[in-house]
C-alpha cells in the first residue's frame, strides 16, 4: 500500500489519483483473475519427486481437467517423504500420495489419516538379487547379505517370504544401507536389496548392465497390497469431501488421457521436472509402461478400494507386530 503523508494538497491529489486508479483497475480487472478466485484451492503432496507415476496428475493439470472441475491444484514435493501424512493430518496440506501400509501403521499411532483412492493397485517394491548369486527361491537367501533402507517393515517382507518358502528368518542377514540401494548393489556391498521398485531401481540397475533375479513378495506370503494411495485427514473429508471427490474425478480423466496418450502425458511431466531431480526420459518411459497396468482398476472406477484388501494388509501387519494398536479396515479407507 502506498503511504501518503505529505502536505494536505499533495495528499488530496494523491488520494484522487489512487481512487481513480483503483476504479480503473476494478473496471479493467482480467476475467482470469476473477475465475481463479472462484476455484477451490487444493494442496496435494506427492510421495517423492515428480516421476512417471505422477504423469496422470500433470496430464490432468495440463489438459485443464482440474480447472474444469473448479479446482486450483498445487502439486508439491514434501521435504521428506515421511512428512506427507503428518502434514495432511495436521491440516497443512489437503491431500497426499502415500502408501497403504503406512496409512495402516499411522492409524495404529492415532494419526487420523484415511485413504480415499488406490492409485497403484499392486506392489512395486520387490526383492532384487544379483544374478550371479544363483538364487532360485527365497530359501536360497540364507547366506546372503540383504540390504534394506532403514525400514523394519521391509525386513518383515523378506522374513515373510523366507518363512513362506520353509526357512527360518533368524538365518537371514540384513544390512541397513539407507537409501543407497543402487550403489550398494553395484559395489557388491550387499547381494540383494528390498525397498527397490520394479519401475525405478530395477530399471536403473539394468541400465548399468547389472543382471538381477527378482522375487515378488505377494507370491511368497506378503499381501497383494496397494502400493500408492491418495490420503486425506478425517477432518478434511468432513469439510472438503465434495472438493476431494471432484479432484479424484479430474485425476481419473488424467489417468484415462495417460492410458490413451502415454507419450504426451509423460511429456507434460518431463516439461515440468525439477532441476533438483532431473529425469531420465528413457527410464520414465519404461516406468510408465510398467505402471499403467498396475494402476488400472479394470471394470471398477479408477481409485476404487476394497475392504478385503485393507483387511489382508492389516492382518499381516498385526502378525508382524507392526501395529501399535488394533484398527478397523473400514475406518482406514473411504471411496468418495
ChimeraX attribute file (.defattr): number of C-alpha atoms within 10 A of each C-alpha:
attribute: neighborCount
match mode: 1-to-1
recipient: residues
	/A:1	3
	/A:2	6
	/A:3	7
	/A:4	12
	/A:5	9
	/A:6	10
	/A:7	8
	/A:8	10
	/A:9	9
	/A:10	12
	/A:11	14
	/A:12	13
	/A:13	10
	/A:14	17
	/A:15	13
	/A:16	12
	/A:17	12
	/A:18	13
	/A:19	11
	/A:20	12
	/A:21	12
	/A:22	12
	/A:23	12
	/A:24	11
	/A:25	11
	/A:26	10
	/A:27	9
	/A:28	9
	/A:29	11
	/A:30	10
	/A:31	9
	/A:32	9
	/A:33	9
	/A:34	10
	/A:35	11
	/A:36	14
	/A:37	11
	/A:38	12
	/A:39	16
	/A:40	15
	/A:41	15
	/A:42	18
	/A:43	16
	/A:44	22
	/A:45	26
	/A:46	21
	/A:47	25
	/A:48	18
	/A:49	19
	/A:50	22
	/A:51	25
	/A:52	28
	/A:53	23
	/A:54	22
	/A:55	26
	/A:56	26
	/A:57	27
	/A:58	25
	/A:59	28
	/A:60	26
	/A:61	22
	/A:62	15
	/A:63	17
	/A:64	14
	/A:65	21
	/A:66	25
	/A:67	19
	/A:68	14
	/A:69	17
	/A:70	18
	/A:71	22
	/A:72	19
	/A:73	17
	/A:74	14
	/A:75	18
	/A:76	16
	/A:77	17
	/A:78	17
	/A:79	10
	/A:80	9
	/A:81	16
	/A:82	13
	/A:83	15
	/A:84	25
	/A:85	30
	/A:86	17
	/A:87	18
	/A:88	26
	/A:89	23
	/A:90	16
	/A:91	14
	/A:92	12
	/A:93	21
	/A:94	22
	/A:95	30
	/A:96	29
	/A:97	23
	/A:98	25
	/A:99	23
	/A:100	27
	/A:101	20
	/A:102	17
	/A:103	22
	/A:104	29
	/A:105	22
	/A:106	19
	/A:107	20
	/A:108	18
	/A:109	14
	/A:110	12
	/A:111	18
	/A:112	21
	/A:113	27
	/A:114	29
	/A:115	28
	/A:116	25
	/A:117	25
	/A:118	28
	/A:119	27
	/A:120	25
	/A:121	25
	/A:122	18
	/A:123	20
	/A:124	22
	/A:125	21
	/A:126	23
	/A:127	27
	/A:128	25
	/A:129	25
	/A:130	19
	/A:131	15
	/A:132	11
	/A:133	14
	/A:134	11
	/A:135	15
	/A:136	13
	/A:137	14
	/A:138	21
	/A:139	18
	/A:140	14
	/A:141	23
	/A:142	16
	/A:143	11
	/A:144	17
	/A:145	18
	/A:146	26
	/A:147	29
	/A:148	27
	/A:149	19
	/A:150	14
	/A:151	12
	/A:152	12
	/A:153	19
	/A:154	19
	/A:155	22
	/A:156	19
	/A:157	22
	/A:158	27
	/A:159	23
	/A:160	23
	/A:161	24
	/A:162	25
	/A:163	16
	/A:164	17
	/A:165	15
	/A:166	11
	/A:167	18
	/A:168	14
	/A:169	19
	/A:170	10
	/A:171	13
	/A:172	18
	/A:173	15
	/A:174	17
	/A:175	17
	/A:176	17
	/A:177	18
	/A:178	13
	/A:179	14
	/A:180	12
	/A:181	22
	/A:182	18
	/A:183	13
	/A:184	20
	/A:185	20
	/A:186	15
	/A:187	9
	/A:188	12
	/A:189	15
	/A:190	23
	/A:191	21
	/A:192	26
	/A:193	26
	/A:194	23
	/A:195	23
	/A:196	20
	/A:197	16
	/A:198	20
	/A:199	22
	/A:200	19
	/A:201	18
	/A:202	22
	/A:203	18
	/A:204	15
	/A:205	17
	/A:206	11
	/A:207	11
	/A:208	11
	/A:209	10
	/A:210	16
	/A:211	15
	/A:212	17
	/A:213	16
	/A:214	18
	/A:215	19
	/A:216	17
	/A:217	22
	/A:218	16
	/A:219	11
	/A:220	19
	/A:221	18
	/A:222	21
	/A:223	21
	/A:224	16
	/A:225	21
	/A:226	23
	/A:227	20
	/A:228	24
	/A:229	26
	/A:230	26
	/A:231	31
	/A:232	30
	/A:233	25
	/A:234	19
	/A:235	16
	/A:236	22
	/A:237	21
	/A:238	9
	/A:239	11
	/A:240	15
	/A:241	16
	/A:242	12
	/A:243	18
	/A:244	20
	/A:245	17
	/A:246	19
	/A:247	24
	/A:248	21
	/A:249	20
	/A:250	26
	/A:251	22
	/A:252	20
	/A:253	20
	/A:254	26
	/A:255	26
	/A:256	17
	/A:257	18
	/A:258	22
	/A:259	18
	/A:260	11
	/A:261	12
	/A:262	20
	/A:263	13
	/A:264	14
	/A:265	26
	/A:266	23
	/A:267	17
	/A:268	19
	/A:269	24
	/A:270	20
	/A:271	9
	/A:272	11
	/A:273	15
	/A:274	14
	/A:275	7
	/A:276	7
	/A:277	10
	/A:278	13
	/A:279	17
	/A:280	11
	/A:281	15
	/A:282	9
	/A:283	17
	/A:284	21
	/A:285	18
	/A:286	14
	/A:287	20
	/A:288	24
	/A:289	14
	/A:290	17
	/A:291	20
	/A:292	18
	/A:293	14
	/A:294	18
	/A:295	21
	/A:296	19
	/A:297	17
	/A:298	9
	/A:299	6
	/A:300	9
	/A:301	13
	/A:302	22
	/A:303	23
	/A:304	15
	/A:305	22
	/A:306	13
	/A:307	15
	/A:308	11
	/A:309	16
	/A:310	22
	/A:311	18
	/A:312	16
	/A:313	20
	/A:314	26
	/A:315	16
	/A:316	18
	/A:317	20
	/A:318	16
	/A:319	10
	/A:320	15
	/A:321	12
	/A:322	17
	/A:323	19
	/A:324	14
	/A:325	12
	/A:326	14
	/A:327	19
	/A:328	14
	/A:329	18
	/A:330	13
	/A:331	16
	/A:332	23
	/A:333	25
	/A:334	18
	/A:335	13
	/A:336	16
